[in-house]
Amino acid sequence: MADIVNLRMARKRAERARREQEAVESRARHGRTRDEKIRDRLAAEKAEREAEGHRLEKPSPDTE
């Protein structure tokens, strides 16, 4: 036979699990230190400079 399940408690448990997952995602997205943000910004700028340096022709100013 199946176990008896209290639906109210099951809904609360599911809601808690959903909120915890959202918190984990939010911490990953927003929980970076100042140094990490600076490092990532500098890495992106360096990658952009390197990509720009490999272009065969410079883009014309009117296309931007």
LINGI-V977339 format. One record per pair of residues at least 24 apart in sequence whose C-alpha atoms are under 10 Angstrom apart, sorted by the first residue. I is the first residue (numbers start at 1). J is the second residue. Records with the same first field share a line. If there is no record, write none. Layout:
I = J / J
This chain:
none
